[in-house]
Amino acid sequence: MGFSKSKKKKKRKLQMPPLSFLDRCIYYVGMLLSFGLVFALLFGYIWGFGHFVYQDPAIIGAEQKAGILWQLPFYLFVFLSGFVICEDGLTCRKPIFGKKGVRYGPPQWAPVYPLFSKERKIRPTIENRPSHKQFRKAACRAWLIGFVITLLLYPLGFFGRYTLDQDCVIRDYNCLNTEVGAYGVDEMSGLTVGVVHCRNGRSWIRHWKLRLSFDTHTGETFSFDFGSGEASLEQMQSLKARFPADRIRYEGAQNINKLINDQDIPPQLWDSLYELFELTEGEAP
């Protein structure tokens, strides 16, 4: 006695044809632009901070707080928005202009048509289904809410900072651009004049720099980097003169020659540099 087993034919899920070369290029370029836009925003952050702070001519030094943390959500949001859309288009083979010679839609392909095609408007598509429309509206609403929230946080990253003015007063500003503290020479317990090896904020390359570090009676330390030009050396000497000798320390004097070579300091400024570290030409390394 035999039994015949009937197998239900599984409905074959219609696939999408390969993307055209132009459509693939558009998606890849979109992904690269997502990276590029984030780097452009970072550059704007660095440039905008310097432009904003040094509008006051009395400011001779400024250091950012962790302002990038306020802006990081916006950077990630912008990057992921562009990258995910393009990556989804590549993975799901969503045509933009379409591929020449391919007849989109059933019976051979899924009911998805190129973005700029007449069929997309007149034929039933996946995008026109009520469930898909509802999901698209919800996704757009969530995207808009995320964009507004991260955009409102973005400007707060510009304001948190420490500044140093010509009168040797350090001011502390919070993310709302409100001064929350100020330290004059009387509130400072010491000054450190140093040569440090650090990375430039605008580059990944490390350089030798001049730095003044101010210690306060509350145990905080504020450090500011200076250039090696004549004006910068004069400013550092003027600030140093406000402290008695027993409250001044020197660090990294053995690296002065490295600083000179790295910053290409001209010989006519060497005496001023040695004087800043209380060194004579014979004592210089």
Buried (B, 14 or more C-beta within 10 A) or exposed (E): EEEEEEEEEEEEEEEBBEBBEBBBEBBEEBBEBBEEBBEEBEEEBEEBBEEBBBEEEEBBBBBBBEBBEBBBBBBEBBBEBBBEBBBEBBEEBBBBBBBEEBEBBEEEBBBBBBBEBEBBEEBEBEBEEEEEEEEEEEEEEEEEEBBEEBEEBBBBBBBBBBBBBEEBBBBBBBBEEEEEBEBEBEBBEBBBBBBBEEEEEEEEEEBBBBBBBBBBEEEBEBBBBBEBEEEBBEBBEEBBEEBEEEBBEBBBBEBBEBBBEBBEBEEEBBBBBBEBBEBEEEEBE
